[in-house]
């Protein structure tokens, strides 16, 4: 019997900049739902780099599938595309403005890799450990009863030359 069931999420998309942001938000929401908030930043950075590589390099199209899988104590994020060319970690000059994506994925993850997918395509993946420091369900804030009622709007009447004007009061959303 498995003590912790597998959790899985798949998103198919065209790797365009606007879609990459959407996938990052989906990934963040899914990890919050699984109470893996501490993994959000590293997972979002990793998936952003992998999708950016698909956007920049994949041929013949930018179609890809992002898979997020949580099994026992390991989160695996993978991106499948239709380009059979395997990515490489390269040395880049310190002044270069790109070329560090896979090195960043390697730095933030426990492990990463690439494997062929059928006759044309590949899967690039990385893993993050879910056990260890900092991985706890989010604490729920306790609500205390308010001692005084909270005012939602404050009446503000403008002064003109030191006197109140005859205009209707303005409303402010700032409580005071």
N, C-alpha and C positions, 0 to 999 in steps of 0.2 A: 504494500500500500504506500502511495506517495503522500508524504506529510504536507507538502506545499505543491499545489497543482500548478501546471504551466499556465502562463498568461501570455497572450499573443495579440499583436496589432499590426495590420498591414495597410499601407497607403500607396496607391499607384498614382503617378503624376508625371508631368513633363517638367524637367528640371530647369525652370525659369526662375529668375530672382524673386518674383512675387510668390511663387509656389514654395520656394525654399523657406520663406518666412512662415507660411501656413503650416508646413510640416513641422517646423520648430515649435509652433504653438500647439499642434496636435500632440507631439511628443511630450511637451511639458505637461499638458493636461492629463495625458495617460499616466505619466509617472506620478503626478499628484494623486490620481485616483488609486494607484497601487501603493500609495504612501511611501514613495521613493523620492521625496523632494530633494534630498541631498545629492542625487545623481543628475538633476535637471541641467545644471550648467555644463558639466562635462559631456553629457549625452547630446545636448543642443549644439555645443561646439563641434563635436565629432561628426554629427549628421550634417551640419552646415558645410563642413569641409568636404565630406564625401559628395554631397549634392552639388557643391560648387565645381568639383572635378568633373562630374557628369556634364554640367552645363558648359564648361570650358572645352572638354576633350572628347566626349562620347560621339561616336559616329555609328550608324547613319542618322540616328535621331537622339533626342534628349529624353525619351521615355524611360522611366525607371520605376522600381518598386522599393519602398522602404519597409523593412520589417523590424519590429521591436518585439523581443521575446524575453520573458522573465521566467527562468527555470531555477528553482531552488535558490542558490546564492549567487546567481550570475545573470546580468542583463546583457543581452546581445543585440546590437543594432547593426543591420546590414542594408546595403544598397545594391540592388541588382540592376544592371543596364544591358544594352544590346551590343556593346563594343567589346570584341574579344581581346583587345590590347590590354596588357597588364600594367598597372601603375607602378612607378618606381619612386623610391625616396632618393632624392638627388641632393648633392651639395649645392647650396646657393650662396652667392656673395652676400655680405652683410647689408649691402645697399639695395639688394633686390626687393621688389615690391610684391612678389608672389613666389610660389614654389615651395612653401613650407607646410602645406596642408597635411600631408601624410605624416610628417615629423610631429606636427601638433597632435594628430590623432594618436600616434604612438606615445607621446608624452602624457596625455590625459587618460589613456586607457590602460587596462591590465594587460591586454594582448590585442593584436589586430592581424589581419591577413587578407589574402585575396585568393579566390579559386575560380577556375573556369566554370561556366554555367552553360551546359549544352554545347552545340557547335559554334554558336556565336553569342558571346556575352560573358559576363563575369559577375561575381559577387564580392564586394569589398565589405569587410565587417570589422567590428571591434567589440570588446567586452569590458564591462565594468563590474567589480564585485559589489554585491549588495550587503554583505556582512562586514562587520567592522565598525570602526569609529564613525559616528555621525549619521548612521542610517537608522533612524527611528521614526515611527509614525509621528506626524505633526501633533503637537500638543493642542488641545482645544482650550481656548481662552474661557475662563469662568467669568460670567457676567454678574456684577454686583448690582443690587438695586440702587438707583440714583437717589442721593439725598435730597436733591432739589430737581424739579422738573427741568429738562433741557429745553431751552428756547431755540426754535429753528430759525426764526427771523427776528431781526432787530429793526424797529422803526427808526428811521434816520430822517430828520427834517433839516434841510440845508439852512444855514444862516446867511442872510444878506445884510451887510453892514451892521453886524452885531445883533440883528433881530431875525426872528423867524419869518421866512417868506410865506406867502399865502398859497404856495403850491402844495400839491399832495405829497405826502411823505414817500421817500424811496424805500425800497426793501433791500436788505442785504442778507446774503446766505451765511454770513459770518455771525456766529453766536457770540454774545458778550456778556 
